[in-house]
Amino acid sequence: MSKCNSSIHNFLFLAVDVVANDLCIAFRSKDVRLPVQLQRAMAAEAEAAREARAKVIAAEGEQKASHALREAAEIISESPGALQVCI
């Protein structure tokens, strides 16, 4: 059972268990299978979320690098004896 199916199975099991306990009913759960199309849609959504997080992380890294470069430029511009080396 995939991780996604396992999560859904656990959620459904808990939800039904709560209702069954309230009604004093015993039940057995069976393997929950999702249609392939739904699995693909969920996978696409998860991939989009991962890509969005990756873009945010990359943007934060670029922002930190930009701040570091700005600070370095300020230090160089304030120091009369600073030597700037271009590579």
C-alpha positions as CSV (number, residue, x, y, z in Angstrom):
1,M,0.0,0.0,0.0
2,S,1.5,3.4,-0.9
3,K,2.1,6.1,1.6
4,C,-0.8,8.1,0.3
5,N,-3.2,5.1,0.4
6,S,-2.0,4.3,3.8
7,S,-2.7,7.8,5.1
8,I,-6.2,7.7,3.6
9,H,-6.8,4.2,4.9
10,N,-5.8,5.4,8.4
11,F,-8.0,8.5,8.2
12,L,-11.0,6.5,7.1
13,F,-10.4,3.8,9.7
14,L,-10.3,6.4,12.5
15,A,-13.4,8.2,11.2
16,V,-15.4,5.0,10.9
17,D,-14.1,3.7,14.2
18,V,-15.4,6.8,16.0
19,V,-18.9,6.4,14.5
20,A,-18.9,2.7,15.1
21,N,-18.0,3.1,18.7
22,D,-20.8,5.6,19.2
23,L,-23.3,3.1,17.7
24,C,-21.7,0.1,19.4
25,I,-21.0,-1.5,16.0
26,A,-18.0,-3.7,15.2
27,F,-16.4,-3.4,11.8
28,R,-13.5,-4.6,9.8
29,S,-11.6,-2.4,7.4
30,K,-10.4,-3.7,4.0
31,D,-7.8,-2.4,1.7
32,V,-8.8,1.0,0.4
33,R,-7.9,1.4,-3.3
34,L,-8.0,4.8,-5.0
35,P,-8.7,5.1,-8.7
36,V,-5.6,5.5,-10.8
37,Q,-6.8,8.9,-12.0
38,L,-7.2,10.2,-8.5
39,Q,-3.8,8.8,-7.5
40,R,-2.3,10.7,-10.5
41,A,-4.1,13.9,-9.5
42,M,-2.9,13.6,-5.9
43,A,0.7,13.0,-7.1
44,A,0.6,16.0,-9.4
45,E,-0.7,18.2,-6.5
46,A,2.1,16.9,-4.3
47,E,4.7,17.5,-7.0
48,A,3.4,21.1,-7.4
49,A,3.6,21.7,-3.7
50,R,7.2,20.4,-3.6
51,E,8.2,22.6,-6.6
52,A,6.6,25.6,-4.9
53,R,8.6,24.9,-1.7
54,A,11.8,24.5,-3.7
55,K,11.2,27.9,-5.4
56,V,10.7,29.5,-2.1
57,I,13.9,28.0,-0.7
58,A,15.8,29.1,-3.8
59,A,14.4,32.6,-3.5
60,E,15.4,32.8,0.1
61,G,18.9,31.7,-0.7
62,E,19.2,34.4,-3.4
63,Q,17.9,37.0,-1.0
64,K,20.5,36.1,1.6
65,A,23.3,36.2,-1.1
66,S,22.0,39.6,-2.2
67,H,22.1,41.0,1.3
68,A,25.6,39.6,1.8
69,L,26.8,41.2,-1.4
70,R,25.2,44.5,-0.4
71,E,26.9,44.5,3.0
72,A,30.3,43.6,1.3
73,A,29.8,46.5,-1.1
74,E,29.0,48.9,1.7
75,I,32.2,47.8,3.6
76,I,34.3,48.2,0.5
77,S,32.9,51.7,-0.3
78,E,33.4,52.9,3.3
79,S,37.0,51.7,3.5
80,P,39.4,54.1,1.8
81,G,42.2,51.6,1.7
82,A,40.0,48.7,0.5
83,L,41.2,46.9,-2.6
84,Q,38.6,45.5,-5.0
85,V,39.7,42.6,-7.0
86,C,37.9,41.6,-10.2
87,I,38.2,38.1,-11.3
